[in-house]
Amino acid sequence: MSRFFDLVSKPAREMGTSNPPGTMPAPIERRSHVIKLDSNENPFGPSEHAIDAMRSTLGVVNLYPDDDCSELRQQLAARPGLAPEQVLVTAGSTALLSLLCQTLLAPGLNAVTSERSFIVYSMAVQATGAHLIEANMRNDAFDLDAILAAVNANTRIVFLANPNNPTGTMVEAAVVERFLEQLPGHVVLLLDEAYYEFALHFAALRHVTYSNSLDYVRQGASVVVLRTFSKAHGLAGLRVGYGLGPAELLGYCARMRNTFSVSSVAQAAAVAALEDHHHVQRVVENNAAQAQVLAQGLAGLGYRVVPTSANFLFCDLGEDAAAVSVRLRDEGVSVRPLGPWGAPSCIRVTIGTPAQNQAFLNAARRLGLRSSAATSQVSSLARGS
Ligand SMILES: Cc1ncc(COP(=O)(O)O)c(C=O)c1O
């Protein structure tokens, strides 16, 4: 078939060629001023403090970065009262997912998650030659009973995205706690809290308890909590994320990582971003308010929207979402069609600034006028108002 097919490892041969990030190359997007609501990025950008910190680091990028990310690690550990050894900083939290898989998995072993969850879980697992079991969802959310039923003697990791990407659903702390009590000792629970700050804010508004995940880490449970600077802190392009978990396990993961993988610019920006509570507050407040605007707008067009705890909405259009996404892109807005997640009539829309969201809703309305299904919905809505 080709020169290298027989030479590469079995996992490399068998992995799909799926390319999850972005739906078109970023440079074109930037040039064409597409409103980018397809990758759950922060529409407000990084904090000014982080930008200043990056600038002040530029003059020393001739030097290799601190491989231990000491300052950042210490700050991340000190706040929740952990030891620095219970924190591992990586080049984006996806790097931590890969490290954990490389450390715990091998051919013959498996990891368990839900269908319709973060696409990188399957990539990270497949790269090790292990198998990913995807339990069914219930009401667009993780079904923890189904996940428990799928766990077997060869399971080493359970991935729980909380909130889940792409459905935006959240599992409350008490439910996670009961689940953790039932997990067998040979399984590590990866609690993926990439959207932590957004979920915390929504939970406060809804008077529910989102997460006690750091208690589990303090108690020494077999739990790794994953967080990132890519979302609420607006540093996705820099690639900084981290895990909080048992020192021994993170020590094994650290052996597997690339040397100097987190740049000095990224480390400085992350330290500064941590201090800027004002920026994060502005981001999560806009997000919660705009989630309502977008959800109401989409529901008004006759689409089903799942209540979100993250910075995006999962929306069932009831028609071919890939085709609608192409037409939306022609209108200048990029969203994520969810065919590859087994939801061909659904899209995921990142919650943007008020202006971006209005532009998206206006584009959706214009499309609605062109599509026969939506035309009847829009006109019946118009008659009703
Ligand atoms: C559930 C979830 N986990 C982790 C990540 C990875 O974030 P990063 O690698 O940018 O830290 C994402 C990004 O979209 C995500 O949706």
The ligand as an ORCA input file, in Angstrom:
! r2SCAN-3c Opt
* xyz 0 1
  C     -13.763     18.323     27.768
  C     -12.462     18.925     27.331
  N     -11.344     18.554     27.941
  C     -10.153     19.036     27.605
  C     -10.034     19.957     26.585
  C      -8.643     20.349     26.166
  O      -8.258     21.599     26.383
  P      -6.733     22.034     26.217
  O      -5.940     20.905     25.634
  O      -6.778     23.213     25.325
  O      -6.268     22.336     27.606
  C     -11.164     20.403     25.912
  C     -11.049     21.360     24.799
  O     -11.926     21.654     24.072
  C     -12.410     19.865     26.289
  O     -13.541     20.211     25.655
*
